Amino acid sequence: MDLQKQTAPAAATELRASDADRDRITDILRDALAEGRLTADEHADRVEGVLAAKTVGELDVFIRDLPAAHARRPPHLPAPGLPAPAAIPADPDDNVVAVFSSAVRKGRWRAGRRIHAYAIFGSVEIDLSEALFEYQQVVIRAISVFGNVEVRVPENVSLRGTGGGVLGNFEVDHLDAEDPRAPVVHVDGWAVLGNIEGRPKRGKVVADILDRVQRKVDRSLRKHLDR
């Protein structure tokens, strides 16, 4: 059976596959090989096809005859909306300011609950692809005046945007992580003759999201019990 010649439903084939999607399918194929459901040659052929696949529909073809493809998934819940003002401190944990200059936050850094970004005739880059998320909800307040604010998040983090532009551009991709407990990044702002954008960073995922969120919950619970 030539799996690559099978076609998935039209709705599925329209979705572009991410590296996280490919990793998920590869993990399923590895488990199938370990369980004896696939031979070594079948496994190698399918992994090669997964790496070449362009859409989610093409990926699903490679696990269609495996039990994991038919396991019931929990209902997908949308990411929560912008937190109420009282839920997030008014004062920012971090200010990123570029006035006739550029400012960058990237690498292994701690993302607070509120980040303010100001680009005045300048450029601000906030890269959360390797950041440490200590809180589930992160609000980025962005103001761009003749400037550019660029936000990048890992693919397994939810992303939301609220704002607009005055002779400018405000464009934030809306993403919903599969795990409802994953961090949610809210980009809230205005672009005046400038640009604000939020995008996932291809191939970047936060591998230990659940551990960090669980540790945060555990700490909060201990503080509550110690009172």
C-alpha positions as CSV (number, residue, x, y, z in Angstrom):
1,M,0.0,0.0,0.0
2,D,1.5,3.3,-1.1
3,L,0.7,5.6,1.8
4,Q,1.9,8.7,0.1
5,K,-0.6,8.4,-2.7
6,Q,-3.6,8.4,-0.2
7,T,-5.2,11.8,0.3
8,A,-6.6,13.2,3.5
9,P,-9.9,15.2,3.6
10,A,-9.7,18.6,2.0
11,A,-10.1,20.5,5.2
12,A,-7.1,18.8,6.8
13,T,-4.8,19.2,3.7
14,E,-5.2,23.0,3.9
15,L,-3.4,23.2,7.2
16,R,0.4,23.6,6.9
17,A,2.3,21.2,9.1
18,S,4.7,22.5,11.8
19,D,7.8,20.9,13.2
20,A,5.8,20.1,16.3
21,D,3.3,18.2,14.2
22,R,6.0,16.2,12.5
23,D,7.6,15.4,15.9
24,R,4.2,14.1,17.2
25,I,3.8,11.8,14.2
26,T,7.4,10.6,14.5
27,D,6.9,9.7,18.1
28,I,3.8,7.6,17.2
29,L,5.8,5.8,14.5
30,R,8.6,5.1,16.9
31,D,6.2,3.6,19.4
32,A,4.6,1.5,16.7
33,L,8.1,0.1,15.7
34,A,8.8,-0.7,19.4
35,E,5.5,-2.6,19.6
36,G,6.2,-4.6,16.5
37,R,3.4,-3.0,14.5
38,L,5.8,-1.7,11.9
39,T,8.9,-3.3,10.4
40,A,12.2,-1.4,10.4
41,D,11.8,-0.7,6.7
42,E,8.2,0.5,7.0
43,H,9.3,2.7,9.9
44,A,12.1,4.2,7.9
45,D,9.9,4.8,4.8
46,R,7.2,6.5,6.9
47,V,9.6,8.7,8.8
48,E,11.1,9.9,5.5
49,G,7.6,10.7,4.3
50,V,6.8,12.6,7.5
51,L,9.9,14.8,7.0
52,A,8.9,15.6,3.5
53,A,5.2,16.3,4.3
54,K,3.9,19.8,3.9
55,T,0.4,19.6,5.5
56,V,-1.3,18.1,8.5
57,G,-3.4,15.9,6.2
58,E,-0.3,14.4,4.6
59,L,1.1,13.6,8.1
60,D,-2.1,11.8,9.2
61,V,-1.8,9.4,6.3
62,F,1.3,7.8,7.9
63,I,-0.4,6.8,11.1
64,R,-3.9,6.1,9.7
65,D,-3.6,2.3,10.2
66,L,-2.1,2.6,13.7
67,P,-4.2,2.6,17.0
68,A,-2.8,6.0,18.1
69,A,-4.5,7.6,15.1
70,H,-7.9,6.4,16.4
71,A,-7.5,7.1,20.1
72,R,-10.0,9.6,21.5
73,R,-8.4,13.0,22.1
74,P,-9.7,15.4,24.8
75,P,-11.9,18.2,23.5
76,H,-9.8,21.1,22.3
77,L,-10.4,24.2,24.4
78,P,-9.6,27.7,23.1
79,A,-7.1,29.7,25.0
80,P,-8.4,32.1,27.6
81,G,-9.0,35.7,26.6
82,L,-7.2,38.8,27.8
83,P,-7.0,38.7,31.6
84,A,-9.0,41.2,33.6
85,P,-7.0,44.3,34.7
86,A,-7.0,43.1,38.3
87,A,-5.6,39.7,37.4
88,I,-2.3,41.1,36.0
89,P,-0.1,43.7,37.9
90,A,-0.3,47.2,36.4
91,D,3.4,47.7,36.7
92,P,5.5,45.8,34.1
93,D,8.0,43.1,35.1
94,D,10.1,44.2,32.1
95,N,10.3,47.4,29.9
96,V,11.8,47.0,26.5
97,V,12.3,50.5,25.0
98,A,13.8,51.5,21.6
99,V,13.9,55.2,20.8
100,F,15.9,55.8,17.6
101,S,17.6,52.5,18.4
102,S,16.9,48.8,18.7
103,A,16.2,46.6,21.8
104,V,16.1,42.8,22.0
105,R,14.9,40.2,24.5
106,K,15.9,36.7,23.5
107,G,17.5,33.5,24.7
108,R,16.9,31.9,28.1
109,W,15.2,34.7,30.0
110,R,12.3,34.8,32.5
111,A,9.0,36.1,31.0
112,G,7.0,38.0,33.6
113,R,3.3,38.5,33.7
114,R,3.5,41.9,32.0
115,I,6.0,43.2,29.5
116,H,5.9,46.7,28.0
117,A,7.4,47.3,24.6
118,Y,7.9,50.8,23.2
119,A,9.3,51.4,19.7
120,I,9.6,55.1,18.9
121,F,11.5,55.5,15.6
122,G,13.1,52.2,16.6
123,S,12.8,48.4,16.6
124,V,11.9,46.0,19.5
125,E,12.3,42.2,19.2
126,I,10.8,40.0,21.9
127,D,11.7,36.4,21.3
128,L,10.0,34.0,23.8
129,S,11.0,30.8,22.0
130,E,13.5,29.9,24.7
131,A,12.0,31.9,27.6
132,L,11.1,30.5,31.0
133,F,7.4,30.8,31.6
134,E,6.6,31.1,35.3
135,Y,3.1,32.2,34.7
136,Q,0.4,30.8,32.4
137,Q,-0.7,34.2,31.1
138,V,1.8,36.8,29.8
139,V,0.6,40.2,28.6
140,I,2.8,42.2,26.2
141,R,1.7,45.8,25.9
142,A,3.2,47.2,22.7
143,I,3.3,50.7,21.4
144,S,4.9,51.5,18.1
145,V,5.3,55.0,16.7
146,F,7.2,55.1,13.4
147,G,8.8,51.9,14.7
148,N,8.5,48.1,14.7
149,V,7.6,45.6,17.5
150,E,8.1,41.9,16.7
151,V,7.0,39.1,19.0
152,R,8.0,35.5,18.5
153,V,6.6,32.6,20.5
154,P,7.3,28.8,20.4
155,E,4.8,26.7,18.5
156,N,3.2,25.0,21.6
157,V,2.3,28.3,23.3
158,S,-1.1,30.0,22.6
159,L,-1.0,33.4,21.1
160,R,-3.6,36.2,21.1
161,G,-3.7,39.7,19.8
162,T,-5.8,42.8,20.7
163,G,-5.1,46.1,19.1
164,G,-5.0,48.1,15.9
165,G,-3.1,50.6,13.8
166,V,-3.4,54.2,12.8
167,L,-1.8,54.4,9.4
168,G,0.1,51.4,10.7
169,N,-0.1,47.6,10.9
170,F,-1.1,45.4,13.8
171,E,-1.0,41.7,12.9
172,V,-0.9,38.8,15.4
173,D,-1.4,35.2,14.5
174,H,-4.0,33.5,16.8
175,L,-2.7,30.1,18.0
176,D,-4.3,27.6,20.3
177,A,-1.9,25.2,22.0
178,E,-3.2,21.6,22.3
179,D,-2.6,21.6,26.0
180,P,-5.1,23.9,27.8
181,R,-2.5,24.5,30.5
182,A,0.1,25.8,28.2
183,P,1.2,29.5,28.5
184,V,-0.9,32.1,26.7
185,V,0.8,35.2,25.3
186,H,-1.4,38.2,24.8
187,V,-0.1,41.0,22.5
188,D,-2.1,44.2,23.2
189,G,-1.2,47.4,21.5
190,W,-1.4,50.1,18.9
191,A,0.8,50.9,15.9
192,V,0.9,54.6,14.8
193,L,2.6,54.8,11.4
194,G,4.4,51.7,12.6
195,N,4.2,47.9,12.8
196,I,3.4,45.4,15.5
197,E,3.3,41.7,14.7
198,G,3.3,38.4,16.6
199,R,4.2,35.0,15.1
200,P,5.2,31.5,16.1
201,K,8.8,30.7,15.6
202,R,9.0,27.6,13.4
203,G,10.4,24.6,15.0
204,K,10.7,26.1,18.5
205,V,8.7,24.5,21.3
206,V,8.9,24.8,25.0
207,A,9.5,21.2,26.1
208,D,9.0,21.6,29.9
209,I,5.9,23.8,30.0
210,L,3.9,21.4,32.1
211,D,6.7,20.9,34.7
212,R,7.0,24.7,35.1
213,V,3.3,25.3,35.4
214,Q,2.9,22.5,37.8
215,R,5.8,23.8,40.0
216,K,4.1,27.2,40.0
217,V,0.8,25.6,41.1
218,D,2.6,23.6,43.8
219,R,4.4,26.7,45.2
220,S,1.1,28.6,45.3
221,L,-0.6,25.8,47.0
222,R,2.2,25.5,49.6
223,K,2.0,29.2,50.3
224,H,-1.8,29.0,50.8
225,L,-1.4,26.0,53.2
226,D,1.3,27.7,55.2
227,R,-0.9,30.7,56.0
